[in-house]
Amino acid sequence: MADKLIYLIIPAYNEEKMIKNVVNNLQNHNYDNIIIVDDGSKDNTYKIMKELEEESKQNNSNSNNNNNKVIAIKHEQNKGVGGATITGLKKAYELGADIAVTFDADGQHAPDDIAKVIQPIINDSKEYVVGSRIKNPKEFKNMPLTKKVGNLGLSFITFLLGGYYVTDSQSGLRAFSKSALKVLSEQLQAKRYETCSEALIIAKKNKLNIGEVPIKTIYTEYSMARGTNVMIGFKIFYRLLMLKMGKVLD
């Protein structure tokens, strides 16, 4: 792992309550290359991101190490989680990342699981790895019923629309090899939550070798209020249909 340049990508929208804790927790697990994309937040998210970026610069200066960095990027207008993810993927590819990992800003992912999603890429057995909450029996049992139905339904819809079938198509914890990063940074178009499904459709079209590993989820009142719900699930379905017809919605 030491010889691989790994970048974490965190799309963030109005995450002033969690973003510092999430980034500090990653740093405590020795993940120091972190790209945070503020997607037009209306709170202090970007201010906190800039503070984290400055702290990173200062730490690098004190240790004569310029390799580890926090990079804060701001969208002046909200583009959606897909738009923020695309910005992060493009930046990681520009910086020469060997592996890029998307990571949610709400604290629902465990840093320990990053090693699980990147290991198949390090082993050269996979190019794209999805962290699946559903492949973990304990996590699936504890998952709220609406999320179970929504995730399984959207995974099946993604498959029907030409994507790989994975158990947890909407997972925010995903890892990409350099080859997958190049493909996705060039071809992803979806701006909103349908980006996860579109990535699987693009992966299949380009014959990327994909896999899944079980992960855990940290459910809190805060994280439960974020992410997808039934209404967003219907919107994802509609937007995927529009994509299938060649129409990219804002």
C-alpha positions as CSV (number, residue, x, y, z in Angstrom):
1,M,0.0,0.0,0.0
2,A,2.9,2.3,0.8
3,D,3.9,2.6,-2.9
4,K,0.4,3.4,-4.1
5,L,-0.8,7.0,-4.3
6,I,-4.3,6.9,-2.8
7,Y,-6.7,9.9,-2.8
8,L,-9.9,10.0,-0.8
9,I,-12.7,12.0,-2.4
10,I,-15.3,13.5,-0.2
11,P,-18.3,15.3,-1.8
12,A,-19.8,17.7,0.9
13,Y,-22.9,19.7,1.1
14,N,-23.9,21.5,4.3
15,E,-21.7,19.2,6.3
16,E,-20.3,21.7,8.9
17,K,-21.3,19.4,11.7
18,M,-19.3,16.4,10.5
19,I,-16.6,17.3,7.9
20,K,-13.8,18.1,10.4
21,N,-14.4,14.9,12.4
22,V,-14.6,12.8,9.2
23,V,-11.3,14.2,7.8
24,N,-9.5,14.0,11.2
25,N,-10.7,10.4,11.6
26,L,-9.3,9.6,8.2
27,Q,-6.0,11.3,9.0
28,N,-5.8,9.3,12.3
29,H,-6.0,6.1,10.1
30,N,-3.1,7.4,8.0
31,Y,-5.1,8.6,5.0
32,D,-3.7,12.0,4.4
33,N,-4.4,12.7,0.7
34,I,-8.0,14.0,0.8
35,I,-9.9,15.9,-1.8
36,I,-13.0,17.6,-0.4
37,V,-15.5,19.1,-2.8
38,D,-17.9,21.6,-1.3
39,D,-21.0,21.5,-3.5
40,G,-22.3,25.1,-3.0
41,S,-22.9,24.7,0.8
42,K,-24.9,27.4,2.5
43,D,-23.2,26.8,5.9
44,N,-19.6,26.9,7.1
45,T,-18.5,23.7,5.4
46,Y,-16.1,25.4,3.0
47,K,-14.6,27.6,5.8
48,I,-13.8,24.4,7.8
49,M,-12.4,22.7,4.7
50,K,-10.0,25.6,4.1
51,E,-8.9,25.4,7.8
52,L,-8.2,21.7,7.3
53,E,-6.3,22.5,4.1
54,E,-4.1,25.1,5.9
55,E,-3.5,22.7,8.8
56,S,-2.3,20.1,6.2
57,K,0.0,22.6,4.6
58,Q,1.5,23.6,7.9
59,N,2.0,20.0,9.0
60,N,3.8,19.3,5.7
61,S,6.0,22.3,6.1
62,N,7.0,21.3,9.6
63,S,7.8,17.8,8.5
64,N,9.4,18.7,5.2
65,N,6.8,16.5,3.5
66,N,4.9,17.8,0.6
67,N,3.3,14.5,-0.4
68,N,0.4,14.4,2.0
69,K,-2.3,17.0,1.5
70,V,-5.9,18.1,2.1
71,I,-7.3,19.8,-1.0
72,A,-10.4,22.0,-0.7
73,I,-12.4,22.7,-3.8
74,K,-15.5,24.8,-4.0
75,H,-18.5,24.8,-6.4
76,E,-20.0,28.2,-6.3
77,Q,-23.4,26.7,-7.2
78,N,-24.8,23.3,-6.1
79,K,-24.2,20.7,-8.8
80,G,-25.3,17.6,-6.9
81,V,-23.4,14.8,-5.4
82,G,-22.6,13.4,-8.9
83,G,-21.2,16.8,-10.0
84,A,-19.1,17.0,-6.8
85,T,-17.9,13.4,-7.3
86,I,-16.9,14.1,-10.9
87,T,-14.9,17.1,-9.8
88,G,-13.1,15.0,-7.2
89,L,-12.4,12.2,-9.6
90,K,-10.9,14.5,-12.2
91,K,-8.7,16.2,-9.6
92,A,-7.5,12.8,-8.3
93,Y,-6.6,11.7,-11.9
94,E,-4.9,15.0,-12.5
95,L,-2.8,14.4,-9.4
96,G,-1.7,11.0,-10.6
97,A,-3.7,8.9,-8.1
98,D,-3.1,5.1,-8.4
99,I,-6.3,4.5,-6.4
100,A,-9.2,6.9,-5.7
101,V,-11.8,6.2,-3.0
102,T,-15.1,8.0,-2.6
103,F,-16.1,8.5,1.0
104,D,-19.3,10.1,2.4
105,A,-19.1,13.3,4.4
106,D,-21.8,12.4,7.0
107,G,-19.7,10.0,9.1
108,Q,-21.5,6.8,8.0
109,H,-18.4,5.0,6.7
110,A,-15.7,3.4,8.8
111,P,-12.1,4.3,7.8
112,D,-11.1,0.7,8.6
113,D,-13.2,-0.4,5.6
114,I,-11.0,1.6,3.1
115,A,-8.4,-1.1,3.3
116,K,-11.1,-3.7,2.3
117,V,-12.2,-1.8,-0.8
118,I,-8.7,-1.0,-2.0
119,Q,-7.1,-4.5,-1.4
120,P,-8.5,-6.1,-4.6
121,I,-7.1,-3.2,-6.6
122,I,-3.7,-3.5,-4.9
123,N,-3.8,-7.2,-5.7
124,D,-4.6,-6.4,-9.4
125,S,-7.7,-8.6,-9.2
126,K,-10.2,-5.8,-9.6
127,E,-10.4,-2.3,-11.1
128,Y,-13.6,-1.0,-9.4
129,V,-14.7,-2.2,-5.9
130,V,-18.0,-1.4,-4.2
131,G,-18.3,-1.5,-0.4
132,S,-21.5,-3.3,0.2
133,R,-23.6,-3.0,3.3
134,I,-25.9,-5.7,2.0
135,K,-23.1,-8.3,1.7
136,N,-22.6,-7.9,5.5
137,P,-25.4,-10.0,7.1
138,K,-25.3,-8.0,10.3
139,E,-25.5,-4.7,8.5
140,F,-28.3,-5.9,6.2
141,K,-30.3,-7.0,9.3
142,N,-29.8,-3.6,10.9
143,M,-30.6,-1.6,7.7
144,P,-33.9,0.2,7.8
145,L,-36.6,-1.5,5.7
146,T,-37.0,1.5,3.3
147,K,-33.3,1.5,2.6
148,K,-33.2,-2.3,2.0
149,V,-36.0,-2.1,-0.5
150,G,-34.6,1.1,-2.1
151,N,-31.1,-0.2,-2.5
152,L,-32.0,-3.7,-3.8
153,G,-34.6,-2.1,-6.2
154,L,-32.1,0.4,-7.5
155,S,-29.5,-2.3,-7.9
156,F,-31.9,-4.3,-10.0
157,I,-32.9,-1.2,-12.1
158,T,-29.2,-0.4,-12.7
159,F,-28.7,-3.9,-14.0
160,L,-31.8,-3.7,-16.3
161,L,-30.5,-0.4,-17.7
162,G,-27.1,-2.0,-18.7
163,G,-25.0,-1.8,-15.6
164,Y,-23.2,-4.4,-13.6
165,Y,-25.4,-6.1,-10.9
166,V,-24.0,-5.4,-7.4
167,T,-25.9,-5.8,-4.2
168,D,-25.4,-2.2,-3.0
169,S,-25.3,0.0,-6.1
170,Q,-25.9,3.2,-4.1
171,S,-23.0,2.7,-1.7
172,G,-20.9,5.9,-1.3
173,L,-17.7,3.9,-0.4
174,R,-16.1,2.8,-3.7
175,A,-12.6,2.4,-4.9
176,F,-11.2,2.9,-8.4
177,S,-7.9,1.8,-10.0
178,K,-6.0,4.3,-12.2
179,S,-7.6,2.8,-15.3
180,A,-11.2,3.0,-13.9
181,L,-10.5,6.5,-12.6
182,K,-9.5,7.6,-16.1
183,V,-12.7,6.1,-17.7
184,L,-15.0,7.5,-15.1
185,S,-13.5,10.9,-14.9
186,E,-13.9,11.2,-18.6
187,Q,-17.3,9.6,-19.1
188,L,-19.5,10.3,-16.0
189,Q,-22.2,12.8,-16.7
190,A,-24.8,12.4,-14.0
191,K,-25.0,15.3,-11.6
192,R,-27.2,13.9,-8.8
193,Y,-27.6,10.6,-6.9
194,E,-27.9,8.6,-10.1
195,T,-24.1,8.9,-10.4
196,C,-23.6,5.7,-8.6
197,S,-25.7,3.7,-11.0
198,E,-24.3,5.5,-14.0
199,A,-20.8,4.6,-12.9
200,L,-21.8,0.9,-12.9
201,I,-23.3,1.2,-16.4
202,I,-20.1,2.9,-17.7
203,A,-18.0,0.3,-16.0
204,K,-19.8,-2.5,-17.8
205,K,-19.7,-0.7,-21.1
206,N,-15.9,-0.4,-20.7
207,K,-15.5,-4.0,-19.4
208,L,-13.9,-2.9,-16.1
209,N,-13.3,-5.7,-13.7
210,I,-15.7,-5.0,-10.8
211,G,-16.1,-6.5,-7.3
212,E,-17.8,-6.1,-4.0
213,V,-16.6,-6.4,-0.4
214,P,-18.8,-6.3,2.8
215,I,-18.5,-3.1,4.9
216,K,-20.2,-1.8,8.0
217,T,-22.3,1.4,8.3
218,I,-22.3,3.8,11.2
219,Y,-25.9,4.7,11.6
220,T,-26.6,7.9,13.6
221,E,-29.6,10.2,13.7
222,Y,-27.5,12.6,11.6
223,S,-26.5,10.1,8.9
224,M,-30.0,8.6,8.7
225,A,-31.4,12.0,7.8
226,R,-28.9,12.2,4.9
227,G,-28.6,10.1,1.7
228,T,-31.3,8.5,-0.3
229,N,-35.0,7.9,0.6
230,V,-38.0,6.6,-1.3
231,M,-38.6,9.9,-3.2
232,I,-35.0,10.2,-4.2
233,G,-35.1,6.6,-5.3
234,F,-37.9,7.4,-7.8
235,K,-35.9,10.5,-9.0
236,I,-32.9,8.3,-9.5
237,F,-35.0,5.9,-11.6
238,Y,-36.4,8.8,-13.7
239,R,-33.0,10.4,-14.2
240,L,-31.4,7.1,-15.2
241,L,-34.1,6.6,-17.9
242,M,-33.3,10.1,-19.2
243,L,-29.6,9.2,-19.3
244,K,-30.5,6.0,-21.2
245,M,-32.2,8.2,-23.8
246,G,-29.2,10.5,-24.0
247,K,-30.6,13.3,-21.9
248,V,-28.4,14.6,-19.0
249,L,-30.4,16.5,-16.4
250,D,-29.1,19.2,-14.2
